[in-house]
Amino acid sequence: MTTTESTDISEPTTTEEFDVLIVGAGISGVGGAYHLTKQSPDTSFVVLEGLDSFGGTWWMHRYPGIRSDSDLHTFGYRFKPWTGDPIATAPEIIEYMGEVIEENDLAQYIRYNHRVNSAQWSSDDNRWTIDATRTDTGEAKRFTSNFLWMCQGYYRHSEGYTPDWLGMDRFEGPIVHPQTWPEDLDYAGKKVVVIGSGATTATVVPAIAADCEHVTVLQRSPTFFRPGRNKDDLAETLRELDVDEEWIHEIVRRKILHDQAIFTDRSFNEPEKVRQELLDGIRPLLGPDYDIETHFTPRYRPWRQRIAFVPDGDLFKGITAGKASMVTDEIKTFTERGILLKSGAELEADIILTATGFNMCVLGDVEFEIDGKPLVFSDTVTYRGMMFTGVPNMLWIFGYFRASWTLRSELLADFVCRLLKHMADTGSKRVDVALRPEDEDMELLSWIDPENFNPGYLMRAMPILPKRGDKREWQHTQDYWREKDEIPAIDLTGSEFVYG
């Protein structure tokens, strides 16, 4: 790293120069920093994080009971064994990440309270110029780097997604999105309505139900859930046999990924059988007289949206105990006392929680320019969901929907390190991806096929996301079980890579 002085007093007083700049110190950014130190030890780099600590989602979101909905054997890093329960709380994940940072001396590379505002690429210099703001002091900061590694995640942390329902201003109590949970929210003894039935609801409701007078989950349509014991039988058996934790971690990861591959394949090839198995999994927890058809039978094919895991069936225990209930209906209007439904029923509430999803954060909401022209991201075509036509020396981490995010972030970390080495070996200062002659007549489609996966946050963001082609190279396939072989085998001399 070098530092050069700036003579323009209206701009940052110094510019710090690095080979690589990583945006975000969440699970992807911390993993990227680790792999750079191990695979590219001579590379100078910095990690800029807008929050005041590491962890990303797990640090920012403070709603009660926040936990993973992926198992930590695969959500955790491949290089550090996870020894706790498969479904982990946010504090447990933060502790795990903290150990990774401490054990590998990564803190020296991370700058907290650095919000990235803009990034400009110069083809004359083959460099990115990144302008940031110190959120704790307001100080302007400037960095340059040859390669930009976007690990900022896909949540816009400033606010969650809440629809604009009629009459919201009439309701006399607080309306809270879990993503911005107030520290002083008192729900003890209160009637709470939670709108939405995804993973956040499956987390919040068990965490607050015992303290509330009652919690009502209001959903427009049902969601698939998978209840199960929050232990891994194979891991427990291997520990009884005194097998080394590193071996346990690798064996259990492989077993989980094997089982997930089978389940995902079956959800496409025999969806009705999988649907029935999922429903049969919750029937014993709710009892023979519960109306599962109305409240827990989705209209969509399994895995068309993310399936929330319910550890130890805690969501269903609240329902059978009478502390929580499900209502499947649509909102007509908010009232002073609660919500009037289209069926004519009214739900009384002291507090309304809108667990209605999030807004996608595309490339960190950073303002990008390429040689002085604003980057219109939706005009680009994605290369394997990680690089983009016309955008040099940049890679975006976007993980899997049907497997753990970290699996892809580590595959792409390996790719970045291999790409940087290839560029150094060939004396290349820049790399871009471009459609090949055989791709010129390729049909360009939306980022992802909505028939394959269609959660609301993704559908809302589709107009601002890049295009995909009808060939695997130009798609974000969401298929870990193929990408684990394909990405390491990418030919860096292929005609889709343009070096300079």
C-alpha positions in Angstrom: 0.0 0.0 0.0 1.2 3.5 -0.8 -0.2 6.9 0.1 -0.1 10.0 -2.2 -0.9 13.6 -1.2 -3.8 15.5 -2.8 -3.6 19.3 -3.4 -7.3 19.8 -3.7 -8.6 20.8 -0.3 -12.2 20.1 -1.3 -11.4 16.4 -1.6 -9.8 13.9 0.7 -6.3 14.9 1.8 -4.8 11.5 0.9 -5.4 8.7 -1.4 -4.5 5.2 -0.3 -3.6 2.7 -3.0 -4.2 -1.0 -2.9 -4.1 -3.9 -5.3 -7.6 -5.1 -4.2 -10.4 -3.3 -2.4 -13.1 -5.5 -0.7 -16.4 -3.8 0.0 -18.1 -5.4 3.1 -16.9 -7.3 6.2 -19.7 -9.8 6.3 -19.4 -13.5 5.8 -18.2 -13.0 2.2 -15.8 -10.1 2.8 -14.1 -11.7 5.8 -13.8 -15.0 3.9 -12.3 -13.1 0.9 -9.7 -11.4 3.2 -8.8 -14.8 4.5 -8.3 -16.4 1.1 -6.3 -13.4 -0.2 -3.8 -13.8 2.7 -3.5 -17.5 2.1 -3.6 -17.7 -1.7 -2.3 -14.3 -2.8 0.0 -13.3 0.2 1.8 -10.6 -1.8 -1.4 -8.8 -2.7 -2.1 -5.5 -0.8 -5.7 -5.1 0.1 -8.2 -3.3 2.3 -11.7 -4.2 3.5 -14.1 -1.2 3.8 -17.2 -1.8 6.0 -19.9 0.8 6.5 -21.0 -0.6 9.9 -19.0 -0.3 13.1 -18.1 -4.0 13.3 -17.9 -7.1 11.2 -20.8 -9.5 10.5 -23.0 -7.7 8.1 -26.6 -9.0 8.4 -25.7 -10.7 11.7 -24.5 -7.5 13.2 -27.1 -5.1 11.7 -30.3 -7.1 12.4 -31.2 -7.0 16.1 -34.8 -8.5 16.2 -35.5 -11.1 18.8 -34.3 -14.6 18.1 -32.4 -13.8 14.9 -30.8 -17.0 13.7 -29.5 -18.6 10.5 -31.9 -20.5 8.2 -29.0 -22.4 6.7 -27.0 -25.0 8.6 -23.7 -23.6 9.9 -21.7 -26.7 8.7 -22.1 -25.3 5.2 -22.8 -21.7 6.0 -19.6 -21.7 8.0 -16.2 -21.5 6.2 -14.7 -24.7 4.8 -11.4 -23.9 6.6 -12.9 -23.5 10.1 -15.0 -26.2 11.7 -18.4 -25.3 13.1 -18.9 -27.1 16.4 -22.2 -25.8 17.6 -25.8 -26.6 16.7 -26.6 -26.5 12.9 -29.0 -23.6 13.2 -27.2 -20.8 15.0 -28.1 -17.5 16.6 -26.6 -14.2 15.4 -24.4 -13.9 18.5 -23.0 -17.4 17.8 -22.2 -16.5 14.2 -20.6 -13.3 15.2 -18.4 -15.1 17.7 -17.4 -17.6 15.0 -16.5 -14.8 12.6 -14.6 -13.0 15.3 -12.5 -16.1 15.9 -11.7 -16.3 12.1 -10.5 -12.7 12.2 -8.4 -13.1 15.4 -6.9 -16.5 14.4 -5.8 -15.2 11.0 -4.8 -11.6 12.0 -7.4 -10.1 9.6 -8.3 -7.1 11.7 -5.4 -5.1 10.3 -7.1 -5.1 6.9 -10.6 -4.0 7.9 -11.7 -0.3 8.2 -15.0 0.0 10.0 -17.4 3.0 9.6 -16.3 3.4 6.0 -19.4 3.8 3.8 -18.5 3.5 0.1 -20.3 6.2 -2.0 -18.9 5.9 -5.5 -16.5 4.0 -7.6 -15.0 5.3 -10.9 -13.0 3.1 -13.3 -10.3 4.7 -15.5 -9.1 2.8 -18.5 -6.2 5.2 -18.8 -4.9 4.2 -15.4 -6.5 0.7 -15.2 -7.6 1.7 -11.6 -10.7 2.1 -9.6 -11.1 5.3 -7.5 -13.3 4.7 -4.5 -14.7 7.5 -2.5 -16.0 6.8 1.0 -17.2 8.6 4.1 -16.3 7.9 7.7 -19.7 7.4 9.3 -18.3 8.2 12.7 -16.5 11.4 11.9 -17.9 12.6 8.5 -14.4 12.6 7.0 -14.1 12.0 3.3 -11.8 9.1 2.3 -10.4 8.1 -1.0 -8.8 4.9 -2.2 -7.6 3.5 -5.5 -7.3 -0.2 -6.4 -6.7 -2.3 -9.4 -9.4 -4.8 -8.5 -12.8 -4.3 -6.8 -14.4 -7.1 -4.9 -18.0 -6.4 -4.0 -18.9 -8.4 -0.9 -21.6 -6.1 0.5 -24.4 -8.7 0.5 -27.9 -8.1 -0.9 -29.8 -6.5 2.0 -30.3 -2.7 2.0 -29.6 -2.3 5.7 -31.2 1.2 6.1 -34.7 -0.1 5.7 -36.7 -3.2 5.0 -39.5 -3.6 2.5 -42.9 -2.6 3.8 -45.9 -2.3 1.4 -47.9 0.9 1.5 -51.2 -0.4 2.9 -54.3 1.7 3.1 -54.9 3.4 6.4 -51.4 2.8 7.9 -51.4 6.3 9.4 -54.6 5.5 11.3 -53.2 2.7 13.4 -52.5 4.1 16.9 -49.7 1.7 17.8 -46.2 1.2 16.5 -45.6 -0.4 13.1 -42.2 -2.0 13.1 -40.1 -3.8 10.4 -37.9 -6.4 12.1 -34.9 -5.2 10.2 -35.0 -1.9 12.1 -36.2 -3.2 15.4 -36.3 -0.5 18.2 -34.3 -1.4 21.3 -37.0 -0.1 23.5 -40.0 -1.9 21.9 -42.1 -3.4 24.7 -44.2 -6.3 23.5 -44.8 -7.9 26.9 -48.4 -8.7 27.5 -49.3 -7.1 24.1 -51.4 -8.3 21.1 -49.0 -8.5 18.2 -49.8 -9.0 14.5 -46.9 -10.2 12.3 -47.5 -9.7 8.6 -45.7 -12.3 6.5 -44.8 -15.9 7.0 -41.2 -16.3 5.8 -38.0 -17.0 7.6 -38.1 -13.8 9.7 -41.6 -14.7 11.0 -40.4 -18.2 11.8 -37.7 -16.6 13.9 -39.5 -13.7 15.6 -42.7 -15.5 16.6 -41.1 -18.2 18.7 -38.8 -15.6 20.3 -41.6 -13.3 21.5 -44.8 -15.4 21.8 -44.3 -16.5 25.4 -44.1 -12.8 26.5 -47.0 -11.5 24.4 -50.7 -11.8 25.2 -51.0 -13.3 21.7 -49.2 -13.3 18.4 -51.2 -13.5 15.1 -49.4 -14.3 11.9 -51.2 -12.8 9.0 -50.2 -14.2 5.6 -51.6 -13.6 2.1 -50.5 -17.1 1.1 -48.8 -20.0 2.9 -45.0 -20.8 3.0 -43.2 -24.2 3.1 -41.4 -25.0 6.4 -39.1 -27.8 7.3 -39.1 -28.6 11.0 -36.4 -30.7 12.5 -34.1 -31.4 15.4 -31.4 -28.7 15.8 -28.7 -31.3 16.0 -26.8 -33.2 13.4 -26.9 -36.9 14.2 -23.8 -37.7 12.1 -21.8 -34.9 13.8 -22.9 -36.1 17.2 -22.0 -39.7 16.4 -18.6 -38.7 15.1 -17.9 -36.7 18.3 -18.8 -39.7 20.4 -16.1 -41.5 18.5 -13.5 -38.8 19.2 -13.1 -37.9 15.6 -11.1 -34.8 15.0 -13.3 -31.7 14.5 -11.8 -30.9 11.1 -12.7 -34.3 9.9 -16.2 -34.0 11.3 -16.7 -30.6 9.6 -15.7 -32.0 6.2 -17.7 -35.2 6.5 -20.8 -33.5 7.8 -20.6 -30.8 5.1 -20.4 -33.5 2.4 -23.3 -35.4 3.8 -25.5 -32.3 4.1 -24.6 -31.2 0.6 -25.3 -34.7 -0.7 -28.7 -34.7 0.9 -29.5 -31.2 -0.3 -28.6 -32.1 -3.9 -31.1 -35.0 -3.8 -33.8 -32.9 -2.2 -33.4 -30.0 -4.7 -33.4 -32.5 -7.6 -36.6 -34.1 -6.3 -38.3 -30.7 -5.8 -38.0 -30.3 -9.6 -38.6 -33.8 -10.8 -41.3 -35.0 -8.3 -42.7 -31.8 -6.7 -45.9 -33.3 -5.6 -44.2 -36.0 -3.6 -41.9 -33.4 -2.0 -44.9 -31.2 -1.2 -46.6 -34.0 0.5 -43.5 -34.9 2.5 -43.1 -31.3 3.7 -46.8 -31.1 4.8 -46.5 -34.5 6.5 -43.6 -33.2 8.4 -45.7 -30.6 10.2 -48.9 -32.5 10.7 -47.8 -34.3 13.8 -46.7 -31.0 15.3 -50.0 -29.3 14.8 -52.4 -32.1 15.4 -55.0 -34.0 13.3 -57.7 -31.2 13.4 -55.5 -28.3 12.4 -56.4 -26.7 9.0 -53.0 -27.3 7.2 -54.7 -27.0 3.8 -55.5 -23.3 4.5 -52.5 -22.1 6.5 -49.5 -24.3 5.5 -50.1 -25.5 1.9 -48.4 -23.1 -0.6 -49.7 -22.7 -4.1 -46.1 -22.8 -5.6 -43.8 -25.7 -6.2 -41.3 -26.5 -3.4 -38.0 -24.5 -3.7 -39.6 -21.9 -5.9 -39.1 -19.8 -2.9 -36.7 -20.3 0.1 -37.8 -23.0 2.6 -37.5 -21.9 6.2 -36.1 -24.5 8.6 -37.9 -24.5 12.0 -35.4 -25.9 14.6 -37.1 -28.2 17.0 -40.5 -27.1 15.6 -40.6 -24.0 17.9 -42.9 -22.1 15.6 -45.5 -24.9 15.8 -45.2 -25.3 19.5 -46.3 -21.7 20.0 -49.4 -22.4 17.8 -50.4 -25.6 19.7 -49.8 -23.8 23.0 -52.3 -21.1 22.0 -49.8 -18.3 22.1 -49.7 -17.9 18.4 -52.2 -18.4 15.5 -52.2 -18.2 11.7 -54.6 -16.2 9.6 -54.6 -16.5 5.8 -56.3 -13.5 4.3 -55.6 -10.2 2.7 -55.5 -6.7 4.1 -58.3 -4.3 3.3 -57.1 -1.4 5.5 -55.4 -0.6 8.7 -57.7 0.8 11.4 -57.1 2.6 14.7 -57.2 -0.8 16.6 -55.5 -3.1 14.1 -56.2 -4.5 10.6 -59.4 -5.0 8.7 -59.2 -8.0 6.4 -60.9 -8.4 3.0 -63.0 -11.3 4.6 -64.5 -8.6 7.0 -62.7 -9.9 10.1 -60.7 -7.5 12.1 -57.4 -8.3 13.9 -56.8 -6.3 17.0 -53.3 -5.3 17.7 -51.2 -3.2 20.0 -48.1 -3.7 17.8 -47.9 -4.6 14.1 -44.7 -6.2 12.8 -44.2 -6.1 9.0 -42.0 -9.2 8.3 -42.6 -8.5 4.6 -39.1 -8.9 3.2 -36.3 -6.6 2.3 -35.1 -4.3 -0.5 -32.3 -5.7 -2.5 -29.0 -3.8 -2.4 -27.6 -4.0 -5.9 -23.8 -3.5 -5.7 -24.1 -1.7 -2.4 -26.1 1.2 -3.8 -22.7 2.6 -4.9 -22.6 5.1 -7.8 -20.5 3.5 -10.5 -18.8 5.2 -13.4 -16.8 3.6 -16.3 -14.5 6.1 -17.9 -16.7 9.0 -16.8 -20.1 7.5 -17.8 -22.6 6.2 -15.2 -22.8 2.5 -15.2 -26.3 1.2 -16.0 -26.1 -2.2 -14.4 -29.2 -3.5 -16.2 -27.6 -2.9 -19.5 -24.8 -5.4 -18.8 -24.9 -9.2 -19.2 -23.8 -11.3 -16.3 -20.9 -13.8 -16.6 -21.9 -16.6 -14.2 -23.5 -14.1 -11.9 -20.1 -12.7 -10.8 -18.7 -10.5 -13.6 -20.4 -8.2 -16.1 -19.9 -7.1 -19.6 -18.3 -3.7 -19.9 -17.2 -3.6 -16.2 -13.5 -4.2 -15.8 -11.6 -5.7 -12.8 -14.7 -6.2 -10.7 -16.4 -9.3 -9.2 -19.7 -9.4 -7.3 -20.5 -12.0 -4.7 -24.0 -13.2 -4.9 -24.6 -16.6 -3.2 -27.1 -19.4 -3.5 -30.7 -19.5 -2.7 -31.0 -23.3 -2.3 -27.6 -23.8 -0.6 -25.5 -21.7 1.8 -24.3 -18.3 0.7 -20.8 -19.1 1.9 -20.4 -22.0 -0.5 -20.4 -19.7 -3.5 -18.5 -16.9 -1.8 -15.6 -19.3 -1.3 -15.8 -20.7 -4.8 -15.5 -17.2 -6.1 -12.8 -16.3 -3.7 -10.7 -19.1 -5.2 -11.6 -17.8 -8.6 -10.5 -14.2 -7.8 -7.2 -15.4 -6.4 -6.6 -17.6 -9.5 -7.6 -14.7 -11.8 -5.2 -12.2 -10.0 -2.4 -14.7 -10.4 -3.1 -15.2 -14.1 -3.1 -11.5 -14.6 0.2 -11.1 -12.8 1.7 -14.0 -14.7 0.7 -12.5 -18.1 1.4 -8.9 -17.2 -2.3 -7.9 -17.6 -3.6 -4.8 -15.9 -7.2 -5.3 -16.7 -9.7 -8.0 -17.5 -13.2 -7.6 -18.9 -15.8 -10.2 -20.0 -17.4 -9.9 -23.4 -19.9 -11.8 -25.5 -18.1 -14.2 -27.9 -18.9 -14.3 -31.6 -21.0 -17.4 -31.0 -23.0 -15.4 -28.4 -24.0 -12.5 -30.6 -27.5 -13.8 -31.4 -28.0 -15.1 -27.9 -31.4 -14.2 -26.4 -31.1 -11.9 -23.4 -33.4 -12.6 -20.5 -34.1 -11.4 -17.0 -31.4 -12.1 -14.3 -33.2 -15.3 -13.1 -36.1 -17.3 -14.5 -39.1 -16.6 -12.3 -40.4 -20.1 -13.0 -37.2 -21.3 -11.2 -37.1 -19.0 -8.2 -39.3 -15.9 -7.6 -39.3 -14.4 -4.1 -40.7 -10.9 -3.9 -37.4 -9.1 -3.2 -35.9 -10.6 -6.4 -38.9 -9.8 -8.6 -38.9 -6.2 -7.4 -35.2 -5.8 -8.2 -35.4 -7.5 -11.6 -35.5 -4.2 -13.6 -32.2 -3.0 -12.1 -30.3 -6.3 -12.4 -28.1 -7.4 -15.3 -29.4 -9.6 -18.1 -28.7 -13.3 -18.5 -28.2 -15.3 -21.6 -29.5 -18.7 -22.6 -26.1 -20.3 -22.1 -24.7 -21.4 -18.7 -21.7 -19.1 -19.0 -24.0 -16.1 -19.0 -26.3 -17.1 -16.1 -26.3 -17.2 -12.4 -27.4 -20.8 -12.3 -28.0 -21.3 -8.5 -26.6 -24.8 -8.9 -23.8 -25.3 -6.4 -23.5 -29.0 -7.3 -22.4 -28.1 -10.8 -20.5 -24.9 -10.1 -18.3 -26.6 -7.5 -16.7 -28.3 -10.5 -17.3 -25.7 -13.2 -15.9 -22.6 -11.6 -12.5 -24.1 -10.7 -12.3 -25.4 -14.3 -13.0 -22.0 -15.9 -10.4 -21.5 -18.7 -9.0 -18.0 -18.0 -7.7 -17.9 -21.6 -11.2 -18.3 -23.0 -12.4 -15.9 -25.6 -15.0 -14.4 -23.1 -12.1 -12.9 -21.1 -10.5 -9.8 -22.7 -7.2 -8.7 -21.1 -5.3 -5.5 -21.4 
